Amino acid sequence: MSHEEQVGKNFAWGAFSQLITRLFGLVFFVFMSHVLLERGMGQYNFISSFVVFWFIISDFGAGSYLYREWSKGDTPIDKIEYDFNLIFSIKFFIAFLVFIPFLIINWFINNDIFFALVLYYIAIFLSLTINQADTYLYSVNNFKLSAIRQMIEKGVIMFVGGILLLFFKKVEMVFLAMILAQIISIFYYFSGRFPFKLHFIINWLRVKELFIKGLPFVLFTLVVSLYSRIDMVMLKFMQGYDMVGWYGTAYKIYDVANIFPVILFIPAMFPVLSRVFNSESTENLRIFFNKLIRILFSSSLILSLFFIFFAPIIVSRFFPPSFLPSVLAMRILILTLVISSLSILFSNLLIIQNKEKTTLKLVIISCVVNVVLNLILIPKYSLYGAAWATVIAEMFYLFLLQRAAVWEKDFVLIKKIGFLVLFNIIILFLIKYFSLTNNIFVGVSNLFVNITFIWFLGLLNKSDLQMFYLPIKNKFQNMFFNQSEI
């Protein structure tokens, strides 16, 4: 199988599992909101953000380092199995040690949700083994097994968690369902489908070697985790669970909007961008990179405007009436979609250009900016302050990224994008000024005008649309109808 066919096969399974798990996850999230209401959802969002911080150094980045090495394809299987079980043993040991201070600290600062925190800690601990197995499978291009596992896991959480919530309206029921789903996932992998068995190994010299090599990876993970999750934690301690529940709802919709540009499109295009970069054809790189900018900007702008105008309908139709404060937070957060799509594109370009350390420095700077903005804005503007802090920090991050990356700027394209951004700022200001934000006719008209501008400005054309449609069509046809390729 060629590299292109392998990428297509991986893309098909990844796209299928991501669409299923994220959309089903949204359905279950809506169901949870009706059962747990804003306080319960605030507890859920806080716990799912807070507990993750305790696992950042679970293997000191050794797993990420090994993934890079295994992906080269020249590591003997017996060495992979040895390191796999060594990292498994170390993760188990570190998680056990961290669990003791976790219990003591949270008994005092989060006593009201102590049992829920413990349950989620156990769920995350079990997921470490599953994620490590996924890492190996990805390194050998076996995306199918992981995709099936993810869908089974999500189905168990929805089914068992839904039943438990009907009888016991507590957030703990969700985490109990997660634990059961993780146990089933472990059984699914290690009951014969995985190439080797789990067992404990301790080799401190090898552990030290892996920790040293994994240090850059753990630093990047630490900063990214802080950057993406700190707002939920800060909002809880500064404003309470209700605010976290409303903010978490807005963030969930933003996460769903990310499916196409960030979750599907960018990963599919990364191998192609890498090949074009390594082809040493600067003209081809310029054309292709600017094409990606056009597609990402246009698609994320349309999605952003859709959610801005349809936010009230989405919240009122699917969530309890008490969740209306999520509407404005959603409208603010969704502005990040355009910015973050381009940020991820430029960060991938930096990786291709072997500037990972530069990316790490920029993430650290942006994380500090985000924290400072949250400290300033949350006390005064609550969840809306947290949302604006995210938008401003992401804008700053994009500015730094494009300055650090080596790329040939197309000033005609930049002027077109600048014109459309300025146009929408003015139009949205006028719509807000005349209190027409919730007018669906105005929203649909604005979307139509933007799509027209995008088309006639050449920001999106027929060949661009084929880049969206044809790969998805072909790969899904292969997956479902050409059994020899799966």
N, C-alpha and C positions, 0 to 999 in steps of 0.2 A: 504494500500500500504506500502511495506517495505521501509526502508531507502534507500536500494540499488536501488529499482525501482524508488523512488522519485528523487534520484540523477541522475539516467539515464534519466528520463523525463525532469528534469531541464537542463541537459547537452544537450539533443537533441534540445530543443527550443533555448537555449543559442547559441549552435553551428550554428544552422540554421540562426538565426537573425544576428549573428556576421559575418558570411560568406557573407550574402546578403548585409548588410549595409556597410561593409568595402570594398567589391569588387565594389559595386555600387558607393561608395564614391570615390574610386580610379578612376573610369570611369569619374565621374563628375569633379574630380580634374584635370584630363588630359584635359578635355574640357575647363575648366576655364583657364588653362595655355595657350591655343591657343588663347583665347579671351583677357585675361588680360595681357599676357606676363610677363616677370620677375618682372617688377616694380609693376604691379597690384597684382601678386601672393605674392610679398614681403609684400605689404600692408595687404593682407589677412592673411598671416602667422603671421605677427607681431600683428595684431589686435586680432586674435584668441588666441594668447599667452598672450598678455598684459592685456586685459580686465578681464581675469579669475582671476588675482591677486586681483582685487577689490572685489571679492566675496568670498574670502577665509574664512573670519570671518562672513559669512552671518547668521550662527546660532551658532557660537562658538563651533562647534562640537557636539551640542545636537542631531542632526539628526543621526549621526553615533552611538552615545550612545544608542539612542532609538532603532535603528536597532538591536543592540545586545540584548537588553531587549525583544523586540517584538519576536525575533527569538526563544526565549526560549519556547514560546507557552503558557505561563500561565498568560498573561496580558489580563484583561477583554476588550472586544471590545469597551465599552463606554469610558474607560480610554485611549485606543489607539486613538480613535476619538478625544478626548479632547486634548491630547498632539499633535496630528497631526495638528489640526487647530491652536493650540497655536504656534507651530513652523512656520507654514505658516504665521501667523500674524507677528511674530517677523522678519522673513525673509523679508516680505514686508516692514516693518518699517525700518529695517537696510538698505535695498537696496535703499529706498527713501532718507535716510540721507546721504548715501555714494554718491548718484548721484549728489549732489550739489558740493562737492569738485571735483568729477570726471569731471564735466563740466568745472569748473574754471581752473583746472590744465591742462586739455587737450586742452583747448582753446589757451593756451600759448605754450605748448610744442609739441602738435600734431595738429596744426590748419589745416594742409593740408588734414588730414583724419578725421576731427572732426565729420562730419555727419555720416561717416561709424562707428566710435567708438560708437556714441550714439545708432545707430541701433543695433549694436552687444550687447551693454549693455542691451537693451530692450529684445533681444533674450535670453541672459543668464538669465535675471530676470525671464522671463516666464518659462525657463527650470528648475528653482529651484523648482517650484511646481510639475512639471512632475517628476523630479528626486526624490522628496520626496514621490510621489505616487509609484514610482518604488521600493523605499526602503521598503515600507509597503508590496507590492506584493511579493518581494523576501523573506521577513520575514515569509510569510505564504505559501511559495513554489508555488506561482502563477507566473511562468515564461512565460506562454503562452501569457497572456494579454500584458505584457511588450514587448515581442518579436514582436507581431503583431503591436504594437504602433510604435516601432522603424522602422519597414519596411515601414509603412505608412508615417512616418515622413521623412525618407530618400527619398521616392518616390516623395513627394510633393516638397522637396528642389530641386531635380534634374529636375523635370518637370517645375515648376514655375521659378526656378532660371535660367534654360537653356533658356526659352523663353525670360525672361527679359534681359539676357546677349546678346541675338541676336540683341535686339533693343538698349540697353544702355550698352555699354562696360565699366561698372564701378563696382568696388567691392561692392558698396552699394546694388546692385541688389541681390547679394547672401544673404546678411543679411536680406533684405526684405523678400526673400523666406523663410529664417529660421524663421522669426517672424510668417509668415503665418503658417508654419509647426508646430510651437509650439502651436499656437492658436488651430489648428485642433487636436493636441494631447491632449490638455486640454479638448476640447469638447468630444473627444473619451473616455477619462477616466470618466469625471464627468457628462455625459449625461445618466447615469444609470448603467454603468458597474462597477463603483467603489462603495464600500459598504457604503460610507458616503459622505455628501456634504461639500463643502468649506464654512467656515464663519470665521469672525474675533473674536478672543478671546485674552484678555489681563489679565494675572495673574503674577505680577512681582515676587512674592515669588517663584512660580513654575519655572519661567524663570531663576531666579538666581540659583535655585537648579540644573536645567538642564545644565546651562552654566558651573557650577563648575564641574559637572560630565563629561561634554563634552570637557573640556580643553585639556586633553591629545590627544584627537582625532584631535582637531583643530591645535595643534602644529605639529602633524604628517602630516596633510594635507598641512599646510603652507610650511613645509620643502620639502615635495615631489613635490609640485607645483613649488617651486623655483628650485629644482634639475632638473626637467624635462623640464622646459620652459624658464629658464633664458637665455639660449644661444641665442634664437631668439630675445629676447628683447635687449640684449647687442649688438648683431650683427647689429641690426637696427640703434642704436644710434652711433655705432662706424664705420660702413661701409656703411649703406644705404639700401634702399629697394631691389635693385637688388640682393645683396648678400643674403638677407633673402629669396627672391624668389627661388634662386638656392638651398640654404640650405634646405628650406622647402620641395622642391621636393625630395631631397635625403632622408629626414626624412620620407616623405610619403611612399616611397618604403620600408624603414626600418620598418615602421609601418605595412605594408602589410605582410612582411616576418615574423612578429611576430605572425600572426594569429594562426599558428599551435602550436609552442612550448609554447608560453606564454598565448595566449588568450583561446585556447581550451584545450591543454593537461594538463597544470599545474592545472587549476581549477578543471578539472575532477579527477585528482589524489589526490587533497588535502584531501577530506574526507577519502579516503582509507589510506593515510599516517597517518592521525589523529587517525584512528581506530587501525592501526598497532602499533603506538606509545603508545596508551593507553592500548594495550593488554599486556604490560609488558614483551613482548618477545623480548629481545635485538637482538637475532639472526635473527628473522623475520624482525625487523626494519633495521638491517644492510644490509640484502639481498635486501629488497625492496628499500631502499634509494639509494643504489649503482646502482640498476637497473634503477631508475629514472635518476641518474647522467649519466649513459651510454646512455640512450635514448635521453635525452636532449642535451648532448654534440654531439652525432652523427648526430641527425637531424638538429640541428642548424649549425653545421659545414658544412654539405652538402648544406644547404640553403645559408649560407654565401659565399661559394665558387661559387655557381651558380650565385649569384648576382654580385660578384666581376668580373667574366669573361663576364657576359652578360649585365653588366651595360651600355656599349656604345650602344648596340642594343636596350635596353629598352628605353633609353633616346632619341635616334635618331628616333626610330619608333613612339613613342607616344607623344613626346614633341617637341615644336618648336626648330629650330636649335640654337637659342640663349641660350638654356638651357644646352648646352654641359658642362659648368663648374660643373653641378650637378654630372657628372659621377665620378670624383675623390672623391667628398664629399660623394657620395653613397658608393664607395668602402671603404672609411675609416669608415663611420658610421656602415656599415654592420658587421664590426668586433665586434661590441658591442653585436650582436645577441647571440653569444656563451656565452659571459660573463654574459649578463643580464638574460639569461635563467637560468643559474646556480645561479645567485644572487637571483632571485625570489624564486627558490627552497629552498635555505638556509634561506631566510627571512621567508618563510612559516614554515620551521622547527623551527625557533626561536619563532614564534607565538604559535605553538603547544606546545613548551616548556615553555610557559608563560613568554617570555622575550621581550615583546613589548617595554619596556623602553630602553632596550639595542638596539633594532632595530632603535628606534628614535634617539638615540645618534649617531649611526653609519651613519644614513642618514644625520644628521646635519654635521658631520665631512666631509662626502663625498661631500655634497653641498658646503661647504666652499672651498674644494679642486677644485671643478668644477668652481666656480666663479673666484678663483685666476688664474687658468689655462686659463680661457677665457680672463681675463684681460691681461695676458702675451702673449697669442698666437694669438688672433684675430687681434690686430694692425699689426702684422708682417705677418700672414698667412691667414688672412681673414676667409672665411667660412671653409677652411680646418683646420685652427687653432681651430675653434669651434668644428669641428668633432673630432679632436684628443683630445681635452679637455674632450669630452664626453667619449671617449674610455678609456683614462687614469683614469678618475674619477671612471668609472664603474669597472675597474680592481682593483682599490684601495678598492672600496666598497665590491667587492667579497672577497678580501683577509681578510678584517675585519669581514665579515659575517661568513666565514668558521672557523675563529679563535674563534668567540664568540659562535658558535653553538656546542652542544655536539653531536658528531657523531664518530663512529668507522671507522677510515680511512682504506681503502683497498689500500695498497701501490702498489700492482700489478696493480690495475686499474689506480692509479695515474701515474704509470710509462708508461702504455700504452697511456694514454691521453697525457702525456708529450712528448712521442716519436712522436705522430701524430702532435702535435702542433709544435714541433721543425722541423719536416719534412716539414710542410707547410710553415713555416717561411723561410727555406732555399730555397725551390722550388719557392715561390713567389718572393724572392729576385733575384734568377737567371732569372726568367721570366721577371722581371722588368729590370734587367741589360741588357738582350739581346733584349729588346723592343718587347716582345711577349705577352704583357698583353692583347692586343686586338685581338689576334689570337684565333679564336673560336675552332680550332682543338686542340690547346694546352689546352684550358680551359676544353673542354669535356674530353680530355685524363687525365687531372689532377683530374677531378671529378671521373672518372672511377677508377683511382688508389686509391683515398681516400676511395671510397665505398668498394673496394677490401680489403684494409687494415682494415677498420672498421669491415668487416665481419670476416676476418680471425683472427683478434685480439680478437674477441668475444665481441666487443663493441656494436654490434647489432646482434640479432639472430632471429630465426623464432618466438619464443614466444613473443619477443619484438614487432615484426611487428603486431602480433595478438592483442597486447594491443592497437595499433593504429587503426587497421581496424575493429575488431569485435565489440567493444563498439559503434563505430559510425554506423556500419551497423545495429546492433540490435536496437539502440535507434531511428534511422530514420525510420526503418521498423515499430516500435511501433507507432511512431508519425503519419505516413502517412496511415498505414493499420490497426491499432488496435484502432479504434475510441473510444472505451470505456476507454482508458487510457489518452485521451486528452479532 
